[in-house]
């Protein structure tokens, strides 16, 4: 299972979501890939107003807020 986490520095919602995503991905044994959208113009255009974004195995799971229980269920 692969979890992609799209974020950018200085984003308070990203800072709130990151510990949840890191912990739940680790607990599920998933590969976590973190993406700074500012490093890629295409990612910035796609996710700029939606971050943080969590994508699980290519399917978008969360935008703006990450619900820990919902993420755990999706990874379980």
N, CA, C and O atoms as a Tripos MOL2 file, in Angstrom:
@<TRIPOS>MOLECULE
protein
  304   303    76     0     0
PROTEIN
NO_CHARGES

@<TRIPOS>ATOM
      1 N           0.8480   -1.1680    0.0000 N.3       1 UNK1
      2 CA          0.0000    0.0000    0.0000 C.3       1 UNK1
      3 C           0.8980    1.2370    0.0000 C.2       1 UNK1
      4 O           1.8990    1.2860    0.7150 O.2       1 UNK1
      5 N           0.5350    2.2250   -0.8010 N.am      2 UNK2
      6 CA          1.3040    3.4670   -0.8940 C.3       2 UNK2
      7 C           0.4100    4.6360   -0.5110 C.2       2 UNK2
      8 O          -0.6960    4.7860   -1.0300 O.2       2 UNK2
      9 N           0.9040    5.4560    0.3990 N.am      3 UNK3
     10 CA          0.2100    6.6650    0.8270 C.3       3 UNK3
     11 C           1.0300    7.8580    0.3610 C.2       3 UNK3
     12 O           2.1860    8.0140    0.7520 O.2       3 UNK3
     13 N           0.4360    8.6940   -0.4690 N.am      4 UNK4
     14 CA          1.0690    9.9270   -0.9060 C.3       4 UNK4
     15 C           0.4460   11.0760   -0.1220 C.2       4 UNK4
     16 O          -0.7760   11.2100   -0.0500 O.2       4 UNK4
     17 N           1.3070   11.8970    0.4600 N.am      5 UNK5
     18 CA          0.8570   13.0360    1.2730 C.3       5 UNK5
     19 C           1.3790   14.3020    0.6120 C.2       5 UNK5
     20 O           2.5890   14.5220    0.5490 O.2       5 UNK5
     21 N           0.4660   15.1370    0.1160 N.am      6 UNK6
     22 CA          0.8170   16.3730   -0.5670 C.3       6 UNK6
     23 C           0.6650   17.5260    0.4210 C.2       6 UNK6
     24 O          -0.3790   17.6970    1.0500 O.2       6 UNK6
     25 N           1.7340   18.3130    0.5390 N.am      7 UNK7
     26 CA          1.8000   19.3610    1.5540 C.3       7 UNK7
     27 C           2.7220   20.4720    1.0690 C.2       7 UNK7
     28 O           3.3230   20.3750   -0.0010 O.2       7 UNK7
     29 N           2.8240   21.5340    1.8740 N.am      8 UNK8
     30 CA          3.8180   22.5740    1.6140 C.3       8 UNK8
     31 C           4.2190   23.2040    2.9390 C.2       8 UNK8
     32 O           3.4440   23.1990    3.8950 O.2       8 UNK8
     33 N           5.4250   23.7450    2.9970 N.am      9 UNK9
     34 CA          5.8920   24.3980    4.2250 C.3       9 UNK9
     35 C           4.9890   25.5710    4.5940 C.2       9 UNK9
     36 O           4.5030   26.2980    3.7280 O.2       9 UNK9
     37 N           4.7780   25.7360    5.8930 N.am     10 UNK10
     38 CA          3.9900   26.8560    6.3810 C.3      10 UNK10
     39 C           2.4910   26.6500    6.3450 C.2      10 UNK10
     40 O           1.7350   27.5430    6.7270 O.2      10 UNK10
     41 N           2.0530   25.4920    5.8940 N.am     11 UNK11
     42 CA          0.6260   25.1730    5.8350 C.3      11 UNK11
     43 C           0.2040   24.5950    7.1870 C.2      11 UNK11
     44 O           0.6110   23.4890    7.5410 O.2      11 UNK11
     45 N          -0.6070   25.3350    7.9410 N.am     12 UNK12
     46 CA         -0.9800   24.8500    9.2770 C.3      12 UNK12
     47 C          -1.8410   23.5930    9.2250 C.2      12 UNK12
     48 O          -1.7460   22.7500   10.1180 O.2      12 UNK12
     49 N          -2.6660   23.4500    8.2130 N.am     13 UNK13
     50 CA         -3.4590   22.2240    8.0900 C.3      13 UNK13
     51 C          -2.5510   21.0330    7.7970 C.2      13 UNK13
     52 O          -2.7930   19.9250    8.2760 O.2      13 UNK13
     53 N          -1.5040   21.2680    7.0060 N.am     14 UNK14
     54 CA         -0.5340   20.2060    6.7160 C.3      14 UNK14
     55 C           0.1990   19.7930    7.9900 C.2      14 UNK14
     56 O           0.4130   18.6090    8.2470 O.2      14 UNK14
     57 N           0.5790   20.7950    8.7790 N.am     15 UNK15
     58 CA          1.2800   20.5190   10.0310 C.3      15 UNK15
     59 C           0.3970   19.7280   10.9930 C.2      15 UNK15
     60 O           0.8960   18.8810   11.7340 O.2      15 UNK15
     61 N          -0.8900   19.9920   10.9880 N.am     16 UNK16
     62 CA         -1.8260   19.2390   11.8310 C.3      16 UNK16
     63 C          -1.9990   17.8100   11.3320 C.2      16 UNK16
     64 O          -2.0790   16.8750   12.1290 O.2      16 UNK16
     65 N          -2.0570   17.6420   10.0180 N.am     17 UNK17
     66 CA         -2.3270   16.3360    9.4260 C.3      17 UNK17
     67 C          -1.1140   15.4150    9.3970 C.2      17 UNK17
     68 O          -1.2580   14.1980    9.5080 O.2      17 UNK17
     69 N           0.0710   15.9800    9.2490 N.am     18 UNK18
     70 CA          1.2760   15.1670    9.0530 C.3      18 UNK18
     71 C           1.4880   14.1080   10.1320 C.2      18 UNK18
     72 O           1.7340   12.9540    9.7830 O.2      18 UNK18
     73 N           1.4070   14.4330   11.4210 N.am     19 UNK19
     74 CA          1.6300   13.3920   12.4300 C.3      19 UNK19
     75 C           0.6100   12.2530   12.3460 C.2      19 UNK19
     76 O           0.9410   11.0970   12.6130 O.2      19 UNK19
     77 N          -0.6130   12.5800   11.9800 N.am     20 UNK20
     78 CA         -1.6490   11.5590   11.8310 C.3      20 UNK20
     79 C          -1.3200   10.6430   10.6620 C.2      20 UNK20
     80 O          -1.3940    9.4210   10.7850 O.2      20 UNK20
     81 N          -0.9590   11.2300    9.5350 N.am     21 UNK21
     82 CA         -0.6510   10.4480    8.3410 C.3      21 UNK21
     83 C           0.5840    9.5850    8.5760 C.2      21 UNK21
     84 O           0.5970    8.4090    8.2110 O.2      21 UNK21
     85 N           1.6080   10.1530    9.1750 N.am     22 UNK22
     86 CA          2.8370    9.4040    9.4560 C.3      22 UNK22
     87 C           2.5400    8.2170   10.3740 C.2      22 UNK22
     88 O           2.9680    7.0960   10.1000 O.2      22 UNK22
     89 N           1.8150    8.4620   11.4490 N.am     23 UNK23
     90 CA          1.5150    7.3990   12.4180 C.3      23 UNK23
     91 C           0.6460    6.3040   11.8210 C.2      23 UNK23
     92 O           0.9280    5.1210   12.0120 O.2      23 UNK23
     93 N          -0.3930    6.6740   11.1080 N.am     24 UNK24
     94 CA         -1.3050    5.6680   10.5630 C.3      24 UNK24
     95 C          -0.6660    4.8760    9.4220 C.2      24 UNK24
     96 O          -0.9080    3.6750    9.2950 O.2      24 UNK24
     97 N           0.1380    5.5260    8.6010 N.am     25 UNK25
     98 CA          0.8400    4.8010    7.5390 C.3      25 UNK25
     99 C           1.8150    3.7950    8.1500 C.2      25 UNK25
    100 O           1.9040    2.6550    7.6950 O.2      25 UNK25
    101 N           2.5400    4.2190    9.1730 N.am     26 UNK26
    102 CA          3.4870    3.3160    9.8340 C.3      26 UNK26
    103 C           2.7640    2.1410   10.4880 C.2      26 UNK26
    104 O           3.2060    0.9980   10.3720 O.2      26 UNK26
    105 N           1.6640    2.4140   11.1680 N.am     27 UNK27
    106 CA          0.9100    1.3510   11.8410 C.3      27 UNK27
    107 C           0.3740    0.3260   10.8490 C.2      27 UNK27
    108 O           0.2640   -0.8580   11.1670 O.2      27 UNK27
    109 N           0.0410    0.7890    9.6430 N.am     28 UNK28
    110 CA         -0.5100   -0.1070    8.6230 C.3      28 UNK28
    111 C           0.5790   -0.7720    7.7860 C.2      28 UNK28
    112 O           0.2930   -1.6370    6.9580 O.2      28 UNK28
    113 N           1.8290   -0.3630    8.0060 N.am     29 UNK29
    114 CA          2.9210   -0.9140    7.2080 C.3      29 UNK29
    115 C           2.9230   -0.3990    5.7790 C.2      29 UNK29
    116 O           3.4580   -1.0460    4.8790 O.2      29 UNK29
    117 N           2.3270    0.7640    5.5730 N.am     30 UNK30
    118 CA          2.2430    1.3540    4.2360 C.3      30 UNK30
    119 C           3.4980    2.1720    3.9430 C.2      30 UNK30
    120 O           4.1520    2.6810    4.8530 O.2      30 UNK30
    121 N           3.8150    2.2850    2.6740 N.am     31 UNK31
    122 CA          4.8990    3.1700    2.2490 C.3      31 UNK31
    123 C           4.3450    4.5860    2.1900 C.2      31 UNK31
    124 O           3.3440    4.8390    1.5190 O.2      31 UNK31
    125 N           4.9910    5.5040    2.8890 N.am     32 UNK32
    126 CA          4.5600    6.8960    2.8990 C.3      32 UNK32
    127 C           5.5070    7.7080    2.0270 C.2      32 UNK32
    128 O           6.7240    7.6730    2.2040 O.2      32 UNK32
    129 N           4.9220    8.4430    1.0790 N.am     33 UNK33
    130 CA          5.6950    9.3440    0.2330 C.3      33 UNK33
    131 C           5.1620   10.7500    0.4500 C.2      33 UNK33
    132 O           3.9940   11.0310    0.1780 O.2      33 UNK33
    133 N           6.0320   11.6380    0.9450 N.am     34 UNK34
    134 CA          5.6360   13.0230    1.2050 C.3      34 UNK34
    135 C           6.0860   13.8900    0.0380 C.2      34 UNK34
    136 O           7.2080   13.7600   -0.4510 O.2      34 UNK34
    137 N           5.1930   14.7790   -0.4030 N.am     35 UNK35
    138 CA          5.4500   15.6300   -1.5510 C.3      35 UNK35
    139 C           5.2610   17.0900   -1.1750 C.2      35 UNK35
    140 O           4.1870   17.4840   -0.7210 O.2      35 UNK35
    141 N           6.3000   17.8910   -1.3610 N.am     36 UNK36
    142 CA          6.2060   19.3340   -1.1930 C.3      36 UNK36
    143 C           5.7270   19.8840   -2.5320 C.2      36 UNK36
    144 O           6.4720   19.8640   -3.5110 O.2      36 UNK36
    145 N           4.5030   20.3690   -2.5810 N.am     37 UNK37
    146 CA          3.9450   20.7980   -3.8640 C.3      37 UNK37
    147 C           4.6750   22.0100   -4.4490 C.2      37 UNK37
    148 O           4.5830   22.2680   -5.6490 O.2      37 UNK37
    149 N           5.3890   22.7440   -3.6170 N.am     38 UNK38
    150 CA          6.1190   23.9050   -4.1220 C.3      38 UNK38
    151 C           7.3190   23.5020   -4.9780 C.2      38 UNK38
    152 O           7.8640   24.3230   -5.7160 O.2      38 UNK38
    153 N           7.7250   22.2480   -4.8800 N.am     39 UNK39
    154 CA          8.8710   21.7580   -5.6390 C.3      39 UNK39
    155 C           8.4930   21.3120   -7.0440 C.2      39 UNK39
    156 O           9.3700   20.9740   -7.8390 O.2      39 UNK39
    157 N           7.2080   21.3060   -7.3610 N.am     40 UNK40
    158 CA          6.7510   20.8120   -8.6590 C.3      40 UNK40
    159 C           5.5630   21.6600   -9.1260 C.2      40 UNK40
    160 O           4.5140   21.6750   -8.4810 O.2      40 UNK40
    161 N           5.7320   22.3550  -10.2350 N.am     41 UNK41
    162 CA          4.6840   23.2570  -10.7350 C.3      41 UNK41
    163 C           3.3840   22.5230  -11.0240 C.2      41 UNK41
    164 O           2.3080   23.0700  -10.7850 O.2      41 UNK41
    165 N           3.4580   21.2990  -11.5300 N.am     42 UNK42
    166 CA          2.2370   20.5360  -11.8220 C.3      42 UNK42
    167 C           1.4990   20.1780  -10.5370 C.2      42 UNK42
    168 O           0.2720   20.2650  -10.4810 O.2      42 UNK42
    169 N           2.2400   19.7750   -9.5050 N.am     43 UNK43
    170 CA          1.5980   19.4620   -8.2270 C.3      43 UNK43
    171 C           0.9940   20.7180   -7.6140 C.2      43 UNK43
    172 O          -0.0910   20.6700   -7.0340 O.2      43 UNK43
    173 N           1.6890   21.8340   -7.7390 N.am     44 UNK44
    174 CA          1.1690   23.0800   -7.1880 C.3      44 UNK44
    175 C          -0.1230   23.4820   -7.8930 C.2      44 UNK44
    176 O          -1.0710   23.9350   -7.2510 O.2      44 UNK44
    177 N          -0.1580   23.3170   -9.2060 N.am     45 UNK45
    178 CA         -1.3760   23.6520   -9.9560 C.3      45 UNK45
    179 C          -2.5230   22.7140   -9.5930 C.2      45 UNK45
    180 O          -3.6740   23.1420   -9.5030 O.2      45 UNK45
    181 N          -2.2160   21.4550   -9.3860 N.am     46 UNK46
    182 CA         -3.2500   20.4570   -9.1070 C.3      46 UNK46
    183 C          -3.7880   20.5360   -7.6800 C.2      46 UNK46
    184 O          -4.9960   20.4430   -7.4610 O.2      46 UNK46
    185 N          -2.8830   20.7090   -6.7050 N.am     47 UNK47
    186 CA         -3.2700   20.6000   -5.2980 C.3      47 UNK47
    187 C          -3.1750   21.9040   -4.5050 C.2      47 UNK47
    188 O          -3.4390   21.9030   -3.3030 O.2      47 UNK47
    189 N          -2.8100   23.0020   -5.1400 N.am     48 UNK48
    190 CA         -2.5240   24.2430   -4.4390 C.3      48 UNK48
    191 C          -3.5520   24.7020   -3.4260 C.2      48 UNK48
    192 O          -3.1810   25.1660   -2.3480 O.2      48 UNK48
    193 N          -4.8220   24.5870   -3.7370 N.am     49 UNK49
    194 CA         -5.8750   25.0470   -2.8300 C.3      49 UNK49
    195 C          -6.4910   23.9160   -2.0110 C.2      49 UNK49
    196 O          -7.4130   24.1500   -1.2280 O.2      49 UNK49
    197 N          -6.0010   22.7190   -2.1800 N.am     50 UNK50
    198 CA         -6.6230   21.5590   -1.5350 C.3      50 UNK50
    199 C          -5.8120   20.9730   -0.3860 C.2      50 UNK50
    200 O          -6.3320   20.1590    0.3770 O.2      50 UNK50
    201 N          -4.5640   21.3650   -0.2480 N.am     51 UNK51
    202 CA         -3.6760   20.7070    0.6980 C.3      51 UNK51
    203 C          -4.1270   20.8890    2.1350 C.2      51 UNK51
    204 O          -4.7660   21.8830    2.4780 O.2      51 UNK51
    205 N          -3.7900   19.9260    2.9640 N.am     52 UNK52
    206 CA         -3.1020   18.6830    2.6260 C.3      52 UNK52
    207 C          -4.0270   17.7160    1.8920 C.2      52 UNK52
    208 O          -5.2440   17.7210    2.0730 O.2      52 UNK52
    209 N          -3.4090   16.8990    1.0680 N.am     53 UNK53
    210 CA         -4.1300   15.8730    0.3230 C.3      53 UNK53
    211 C          -3.4790   14.5290    0.6330 C.2      53 UNK53
    212 O          -2.2560   14.3980    0.6210 O.2      53 UNK53
    213 N          -4.3160   13.5390    0.9090 N.am     54 UNK54
    214 CA         -3.8480   12.1710    1.1140 C.3      54 UNK54
    215 C          -4.4030   11.3150   -0.0180 C.2      54 UNK54
    216 O          -5.6030   11.3230   -0.2890 O.2      54 UNK54
    217 N          -3.5180   10.5800   -0.6700 N.am     55 UNK55
    218 CA         -3.8870    9.6710   -1.7480 C.3      55 UNK55
    219 C          -3.4100    8.2780   -1.3420 C.2      55 UNK55
    220 O          -2.2490    8.0890   -0.9780 O.2      55 UNK55
    221 N          -4.3130    7.3130   -1.4080 N.am     56 UNK56
    222 CA         -3.9800    5.9360   -1.0520 C.3      56 UNK56
    223 C          -4.0730    5.0810   -2.3010 C.2      56 UNK56
    224 O          -5.1340    4.9650   -2.9150 O.2      56 UNK56
    225 N          -2.9510    4.4850   -2.6660 N.am     57 UNK57
    226 CA         -2.8860    3.6390   -3.8680 C.3      57 UNK57
    227 C          -3.5310    4.3100   -5.0800 C.2      57 UNK57
    228 O          -4.2830    3.6860   -5.8290 O.2      57 UNK57
    229 N          -3.2190    5.5900   -5.2520 N.am     58 UNK58
    230 CA         -3.6800    6.3120   -6.4290 C.3      58 UNK58
    231 C          -5.0670    6.9180   -6.3320 C.2      58 UNK58
    232 O          -5.5010    7.6020   -7.2590 O.2      58 UNK58
    233 N          -5.7760    6.6850   -5.2280 N.am     59 UNK59
    234 CA         -7.1210    7.2330   -5.0700 C.3      59 UNK59
    235 C          -7.1360    8.2810   -3.9630 C.2      59 UNK59
    236 O          -6.6900    8.0290   -2.8440 O.2      59 UNK59
    237 N          -7.6580    9.4630   -4.2950 N.am     60 UNK60
    238 CA         -7.6890   10.5420   -3.3190 C.3      60 UNK60
    239 C          -8.5880   10.1610   -2.1490 C.2      60 UNK60
    240 O          -9.7250    9.7280   -2.3310 O.2      60 UNK60
    241 N          -8.0490   10.3340   -0.9460 N.am     61 UNK61
    242 CA         -8.7620    9.9710    0.2730 C.3      61 UNK61
    243 C          -9.2110   11.1970    1.0620 C.2      61 UNK61
    244 O         -10.3560   11.2630    1.5090 O.2      61 UNK61
    245 N          -8.3140   12.1700    1.2340 N.am     62 UNK62
    246 CA         -8.6120   13.3240    2.0820 C.3      62 UNK62
    247 C          -8.1090   14.6150    1.4550 C.2      62 UNK62
    248 O          -7.0940   14.6360    0.7580 O.2      62 UNK62
    249 N          -8.8380   15.6850    1.7170 N.am     63 UNK63
    250 CA         -8.3700   17.0280    1.3960 C.3      63 UNK63
    251 C          -8.6620   17.9180    2.5940 C.2      63 UNK63
    252 O          -9.6490   17.7170    3.3020 O.2      63 UNK63
    253 N          -7.8060   18.8940    2.8140 N.am     64 UNK64
    254 CA         -7.8910   19.8970    3.8720 C.3      64 UNK64
    255 C          -7.7430   19.3310    5.2780 C.2      64 UNK64
    256 O          -6.8960   19.8080    6.0340 O.2      64 UNK64
    257 N          -8.5200   18.3480    5.6470 N.am     65 UNK65
    258 CA         -8.4710   17.7810    6.9990 C.3      65 UNK65
    259 C          -8.3570   16.2640    6.8940 C.2      65 UNK65
    260 O          -8.9370   15.6460    6.0000 O.2      65 UNK65
    261 N          -7.6070   15.6770    7.8130 N.am     66 UNK66
    262 CA         -7.4540   14.2280    7.8320 C.3      66 UNK66
    263 C          -8.1000   13.6980    9.1070 C.2      66 UNK66
    264 O          -7.6810   14.0330   10.2150 O.2      66 UNK66
    265 N          -9.1170   12.8760    8.9360 N.am     67 UNK67
    266 CA         -9.7830   12.2350   10.0650 C.3      67 UNK67
    267 C          -9.0270   10.9500   10.3720 C.2      67 UNK67
    268 O          -8.9560   10.0500    9.5350 O.2      67 UNK67
    269 N          -8.4690   10.8690   11.5590 N.am     68 UNK68
    270 CA         -7.6040    9.7440   11.9180 C.3      68 UNK68
    271 C          -8.3280    8.4000   11.8290 C.2      68 UNK68
    272 O          -7.7760    7.4470   11.2800 O.2      68 UNK68
    273 N          -9.5250    8.3030   12.3450 N.am     69 UNK69
    274 CA        -10.2590    7.0370   12.3130 C.3      69 UNK69
    275 C         -10.6050    6.6300   10.8890 C.2      69 UNK69
    276 O         -10.5200    5.4510   10.5440 O.2      69 UNK69
    277 N         -10.9890    7.5810   10.0680 N.am     70 UNK70
    278 CA        -11.3120    7.2840    8.6700 C.3      70 UNK70
    279 C         -10.0760    6.8130    7.9070 C.2      70 UNK70
    280 O         -10.1480    5.8830    7.1040 O.2      70 UNK70
    281 N          -8.9380    7.4670    8.1670 N.am     71 UNK71
    282 CA         -7.6930    7.0600    7.5200 C.3      71 UNK71
    283 C          -7.2810    5.6700    7.9840 C.2      71 UNK71
    284 O          -6.8620    4.8420    7.1750 O.2      71 UNK71
    285 N          -7.3980    5.4120    9.2720 N.am     72 UNK72
    286 CA         -7.0600    4.0830    9.8080 C.3      72 UNK72
    287 C          -7.9240    3.0050    9.1490 C.2      72 UNK72
    288 O          -7.4200    1.9460    8.7740 O.2      72 UNK72
    289 N          -9.2100    3.2730    9.0110 N.am     73 UNK73
    290 CA        -10.1050    2.2980    8.3700 C.3      73 UNK73
    291 C          -9.6910    2.0700    6.9110 C.2      73 UNK73
    292 O          -9.7030    0.9340    6.4350 O.2      73 UNK73
    293 N          -9.3300    3.1270    6.2120 N.am     74 UNK74
    294 CA         -8.9390    2.9950    4.8050 C.3      74 UNK74
    295 C          -7.6400    2.2140    4.6350 C.2      74 UNK74
    296 O          -7.4320    1.5360    3.6290 O.2      74 UNK74
    297 N          -6.7770    2.3230    5.6330 N.am     75 UNK75
    298 CA         -5.4940    1.6220    5.5740 C.3      75 UNK75
    299 C          -5.5540    0.2190    6.1410 C.2      75 UNK75
    300 O          -4.6380   -0.5780    5.9410 O.2      75 UNK75
    301 N          -6.6360   -0.0870    6.8500 N.am     76 UNK76
    302 CA         -6.7580   -1.3720    7.5240 C.3      76 UNK76
    303 C          -7.1670   -2.4420    6.6630 C.2      76 UNK76
    304 O          -7.3060   -3.5790    7.1140 O.2      76 UNK76
@<TRIPOS>BOND
     1     1     2 1
     2     2     3 1
     3     3     4 2
     4     3     5 am
     5     5     6 1
     6     6     7 1
     7     7     8 2
     8     7     9 am
     9     9    10 1
    10    10    11 1
    11    11    12 2
    12    11    13 am
    13    13    14 1
    14    14    15 1
    15    15    16 2
    16    15    17 am
    17    17    18 1
    18    18    19 1
    19    19    20 2
    20    19    21 am
    21    21    22 1
    22    22    23 1
    23    23    24 2
    24    23    25 am
    25    25    26 1
    26    26    27 1
    27    27    28 2
    28    27    29 am
    29    29    30 1
    30    30    31 1
    31    31    32 2
    32    31    33 am
    33    33    34 1
    34    34    35 1
    35    35    36 2
    36    35    37 am
    37    37    38 1
    38    38    39 1
    39    39    40 2
    40    39    41 am
    41    41    42 1
    42    42    43 1
    43    43    44 2
    44    43    45 am
    45    45    46 1
    46    46    47 1
    47    47    48 2
    48    47    49 am
    49    49    50 1
    50    50    51 1
    51    51    52 2
    52    51    53 am
    53    53    54 1
    54    54    55 1
    55    55    56 2
    56    55    57 am
    57    57    58 1
    58    58    59 1
    59    59    60 2
    60    59    61 am
    61    61    62 1
    62    62    63 1
    63    63    64 2
    64    63    65 am
    65    65    66 1
    66    66    67 1
    67    67    68 2
    68    67    69 am
    69    69    70 1
    70    70    71 1
    71    71    72 2
    72    71    73 am
    73    73    74 1
    74    74    75 1
    75    75    76 2
    76    75    77 am
    77    77    78 1
    78    78    79 1
    79    79    80 2
    80    79    81 am
    81    81    82 1
    82    82    83 1
    83    83    84 2
    84    83    85 am
    85    85    86 1
    86    86    87 1
    87    87    88 2
    88    87    89 am
    89    89    90 1
    90    90    91 1
    91    91    92 2
    92    91    93 am
    93    93    94 1
    94    94    95 1
    95    95    96 2
    96    95    97 am
    97    97    98 1
    98    98    99 1
    99    99   100 2
   100    99   101 am
   101   101   102 1
   102   102   103 1
   103   103   104 2
   104   103   105 am
   105   105   106 1
   106   106   107 1
   107   107   108 2
   108   107   109 am
   109   109   110 1
   110   110   111 1
   111   111   112 2
   112   111   113 am
   113   113   114 1
   114   114   115 1
   115   115   116 2
   116   115   117 am
   117   117   118 1
   118   118   119 1
   119   119   120 2
   120   119   121 am
   121   121   122 1
   122   122   123 1
   123   123   124 2
   124   123   125 am
   125   125   126 1
   126   126   127 1
   127   127   128 2
   128   127   129 am
   129   129   130 1
   130   130   131 1
   131   131   132 2
   132   131   133 am
   133   133   134 1
   134   134   135 1
   135   135   136 2
   136   135   137 am
   137   137   138 1
   138   138   139 1
   139   139   140 2
   140   139   141 am
   141   141   142 1
   142   142   143 1
   143   143   144 2
   144   143   145 am
   145   145   146 1
   146   146   147 1
   147   147   148 2
   148   147   149 am
   149   149   150 1
   150   150   151 1
   151   151   152 2
   152   151   153 am
   153   153   154 1
   154   154   155 1
   155   155   156 2
   156   155   157 am
   157   157   158 1
   158   158   159 1
   159   159   160 2
   160   159   161 am
   161   161   162 1
   162   162   163 1
   163   163   164 2
   164   163   165 am
   165   165   166 1
   166   166   167 1
   167   167   168 2
   168   167   169 am
   169   169   170 1
   170   170   171 1
   171   171   172 2
   172   171   173 am
   173   173   174 1
   174   174   175 1
   175   175   176 2
   176   175   177 am
   177   177   178 1
   178   178   179 1
   179   179   180 2
   180   179   181 am
   181   181   182 1
   182   182   183 1
   183   183   184 2
   184   183   185 am
   185   185   186 1
   186   186   187 1
   187   187   188 2
   188   187   189 am
   189   189   190 1
   190   190   191 1
   191   191   192 2
   192   191   193 am
   193   193   194 1
   194   194   195 1
   195   195   196 2
   196   195   197 am
   197   197   198 1
   198   198   199 1
   199   199   200 2
   200   199   201 am
   201   201   202 1
   202   202   203 1
   203   203   204 2
   204   203   205 am
   205   205   206 1
   206   206   207 1
   207   207   208 2
   208   207   209 am
   209   209   210 1
   210   210   211 1
   211   211   212 2
   212   211   213 am
   213   213   214 1
   214   214   215 1
   215   215   216 2
   216   215   217 am
   217   217   218 1
   218   218   219 1
   219   219   220 2
   220   219   221 am
   221   221   222 1
   222   222   223 1
   223   223   224 2
   224   223   225 am
   225   225   226 1
   226   226   227 1
   227   227   228 2
   228   227   229 am
   229   229   230 1
   230   230   231 1
   231   231   232 2
   232   231   233 am
   233   233   234 1
   234   234   235 1
   235   235   236 2
   236   235   237 am
   237   237   238 1
   238   238   239 1
   239   239   240 2
   240   239   241 am
   241   241   242 1
   242   242   243 1
   243   243   244 2
   244   243   245 am
   245   245   246 1
   246   246   247 1
   247   247   248 2
   248   247   249 am
   249   249   250 1
   250   250   251 1
   251   251   252 2
   252   251   253 am
   253   253   254 1
   254   254   255 1
   255   255   256 2
   256   255   257 am
   257   257   258 1
   258   258   259 1
   259   259   260 2
   260   259   261 am
   261   261   262 1
   262   262   263 1
   263   263   264 2
   264   263   265 am
   265   265   266 1
   266   266   267 1
   267   267   268 2
   268   267   269 am
   269   269   270 1
   270   270   271 1
   271   271   272 2
   272   271   273 am
   273   273   274 1
   274   274   275 1
   275   275   276 2
   276   275   277 am
   277   277   278 1
   278   278   279 1
   279   279   280 2
   280   279   281 am
   281   281   282 1
   282   282   283 1
   283   283   284 2
   284   283   285 am
   285   285   286 1
   286   286   287 1
   287   287   288 2
   288   287   289 am
   289   289   290 1
   290   290   291 1
   291   291   292 2
   292   291   293 am
   293   293   294 1
   294   294   295 1
   295   295   296 2
   296   295   297 am
   297   297   298 1
   298   298   299 1
   299   299   300 2
   300   299   301 am
   301   301   302 1
   302   302   303 1
   303   303   304 2
@<TRIPOS>SUBSTRUCTURE
     1 UNK1         2 RESIDUE 1 A UNK
     2 UNK2         6 RESIDUE 1 A UNK
     3 UNK3        10 RESIDUE 1 A UNK
     4 UNK4        14 RESIDUE 1 A UNK
     5 UNK5        18 RESIDUE 1 A UNK
     6 UNK6        22 RESIDUE 1 A UNK
     7 UNK7        26 RESIDUE 1 A UNK
     8 UNK8        30 RESIDUE 1 A UNK
     9 UNK9        34 RESIDUE 1 A UNK
    10 UNK10       38 RESIDUE 1 A UNK
    11 UNK11       42 RESIDUE 1 A UNK
    12 UNK12       46 RESIDUE 1 A UNK
    13 UNK13       50 RESIDUE 1 A UNK
    14 UNK14       54 RESIDUE 1 A UNK
    15 UNK15       58 RESIDUE 1 A UNK
    16 UNK16       62 RESIDUE 1 A UNK
    17 UNK17       66 RESIDUE 1 A UNK
    18 UNK18       70 RESIDUE 1 A UNK
    19 UNK19       74 RESIDUE 1 A UNK
    20 UNK20       78 RESIDUE 1 A UNK
    21 UNK21       82 RESIDUE 1 A UNK
    22 UNK22       86 RESIDUE 1 A UNK
    23 UNK23       90 RESIDUE 1 A UNK
    24 UNK24       94 RESIDUE 1 A UNK
    25 UNK25       98 RESIDUE 1 A UNK
    26 UNK26      102 RESIDUE 1 A UNK
    27 UNK27      106 RESIDUE 1 A UNK
    28 UNK28      110 RESIDUE 1 A UNK
    29 UNK29      114 RESIDUE 1 A UNK
    30 UNK30      118 RESIDUE 1 A UNK
    31 UNK31      122 RESIDUE 1 A UNK
    32 UNK32      126 RESIDUE 1 A UNK
    33 UNK33      130 RESIDUE 1 A UNK
    34 UNK34      134 RESIDUE 1 A UNK
    35 UNK35      138 RESIDUE 1 A UNK
    36 UNK36      142 RESIDUE 1 A UNK
    37 UNK37      146 RESIDUE 1 A UNK
    38 UNK38      150 RESIDUE 1 A UNK
    39 UNK39      154 RESIDUE 1 A UNK
    40 UNK40      158 RESIDUE 1 A UNK
    41 UNK41      162 RESIDUE 1 A UNK
    42 UNK42      166 RESIDUE 1 A UNK
    43 UNK43      170 RESIDUE 1 A UNK
    44 UNK44      174 RESIDUE 1 A UNK
    45 UNK45      178 RESIDUE 1 A UNK
    46 UNK46      182 RESIDUE 1 A UNK
    47 UNK47      186 RESIDUE 1 A UNK
    48 UNK48      190 RESIDUE 1 A UNK
    49 UNK49      194 RESIDUE 1 A UNK
    50 UNK50      198 RESIDUE 1 A UNK
    51 UNK51      202 RESIDUE 1 A UNK
    52 UNK52      206 RESIDUE 1 A UNK
    53 UNK53      210 RESIDUE 1 A UNK
    54 UNK54      214 RESIDUE 1 A UNK
    55 UNK55      218 RESIDUE 1 A UNK
    56 UNK56      222 RESIDUE 1 A UNK
    57 UNK57      226 RESIDUE 1 A UNK
    58 UNK58      230 RESIDUE 1 A UNK
    59 UNK59      234 RESIDUE 1 A UNK
    60 UNK60      238 RESIDUE 1 A UNK
    61 UNK61      242 RESIDUE 1 A UNK
    62 UNK62      246 RESIDUE 1 A UNK
    63 UNK63      250 RESIDUE 1 A UNK
    64 UNK64      254 RESIDUE 1 A UNK
    65 UNK65      258 RESIDUE 1 A UNK
    66 UNK66      262 RESIDUE 1 A UNK
    67 UNK67      266 RESIDUE 1 A UNK
    68 UNK68      270 RESIDUE 1 A UNK
    69 UNK69      274 RESIDUE 1 A UNK
    70 UNK70      278 RESIDUE 1 A UNK
    71 UNK71      282 RESIDUE 1 A UNK
    72 UNK72      286 RESIDUE 1 A UNK
    73 UNK73      290 RESIDUE 1 A UNK
    74 UNK74      294 RESIDUE 1 A UNK
    75 UNK75      298 RESIDUE 1 A UNK
    76 UNK76      302 RESIDUE 1 A UNK
